[in-house]
Amino acid sequence: MSEEQELYGLLVPLLDERLLVPRACVAEVTSFQPLQEMPGAPPWYLGIQAWNGRGVPVVSFEGTCGKRIPVVGGRTRIVIFTCLGQKLPAGHFGIATQGFPQLVRVNPHVIAPDSSRAFPERSPVLCQVRMVNELPLIPDLERLEEMIADETTVTAA
C-alpha cells in the first residue's frame, strides 16, 4: 500500500460520540480556560478563548447538533481548528472536548462508510463512518465555521 492512501487523523472525544478530523486541520489542543461570554449567543456558542494573541470562538459540537451541552470538567480540552474559509476574523475556532484527542492513522483498510444514520441538511455533520470498532462522525467544518460566523456577526452587532 502506498503512503498516499494513509492520513493522520484525530479522534476527538465528545459526550456520547467521537469526531474524526484530519490532523492537518488542527492547530493545537489546549486546556480549558475561562471563556469570555458572548451576550445573546446561543447556548452552543460557549464564548471566546484567548489564544496566540487572538480571540477564538469556542463551541460545543453537541450543542450545534441540538444535543445536550456537556458540563465543563477537569478533562475538558479545546481543540483549535484552522478555518477552511475566511469567515472568522481570528482564522480559527475551537471545539470543547471531553478529553484529549487520540492520534490515528486512517487508510482504506480501517475505515468504511456507515449509512446507519441520517443527518439533517444544515447539520454540522457530513456523515458517520465505521472505523474498526468505532462509529465516529465526520464534521462539516465549513458549515460549523458558517454557524459560528453568523453568531459572531449577530452578537457583535
C-alpha positions, 0 to 999 in steps of 0.5 A, a space after each residue: 500500500 502506498 503512503 498516499 492512501 494513509 492520513 493522520 487523523 484525530 479522534 476527538 472525544 465528545 459526550 456520547 460520540 467521537 469526531 474524526 478530523 484530519 490532523 492537518 486541520 488542527 492547530 493545537 489542543 489546549 486546556 480549558 480556560 475561562 471563556 469570555 461570554 458572548 451576550 445573546 449567543 446561543 447556548 452552543 456558542 460557549 464564548 471566546 478563548 484567548 489564544 496566540 494573541 487572538 480571540 477564538 470562538 469556542 463551541 460545543 459540537 453537541 450543542 450545534 447538533 441540538 444535543 445536550 451541552 456537556 458540563 465543563 470538567 477537569 478533562 475538558 480540552 479545546 481543540 483549535 481548528 484552522 478555518 477552511 474559509 475566511 469567515 472568522 476574523 481570528 482564522 480559527 475556532 475551537 471545539 470543547 472536548 471531553 478529553 484529549 484527542 487520540 492520534 490515528 492513522 486512517 487508510 482504506 483498510 480501517 475505515 468504511 462508510 456507515 449509512 446507519 444514520 441520517 443527518 439533517 441538511 444544515 447539520 454540522 455533520 457530513 456523515 458517520 463512518 465505521 472505523 474498526 470498532 468505532 462509529 465516529 462522525 465526520 464534521 462539516 467544518 465549513 458549515 460549523 465555521 458558517 454557524 459560528 460566523 453568523 453568531 459572531 456577526 449577530 452578537 457583535 452587532 
